[in-house]
């Protein structure tokens, strides 16, 4: 995850939508996962940064828990 880029987020959204449009044979679980990813993309910096922080905090906590 890098710094927020609105252009990059729109590129991601277009790629996911293209995947959904060109693959009608996707099983329902896979289609649902990609639709959820598309819906949950961050299109502003504050939401993006919040989600990045949450992900890395969870990762850090899962690793440090083993050390204690």
Phi, psi and omega in degrees: 000127180251193177296155182297137175219115179299321179299317180296321179295320177293324176296318178298316180298316179297319180295317179294317180296320177298318177301315180293320183289327186262002181228070181294345182277358179303138178291158186303324181293316180293316179300316180297318179300312181291324176296321177295317178299318179297315182292329186265006177299142178271129178245016170219154188294323183293318178294317179300311181296322177300314181293320177299315180299317179298316181298311182290329176294316178296319179296314180299316181295323180290328178281317183288336178301325180289337182279336186275000000 
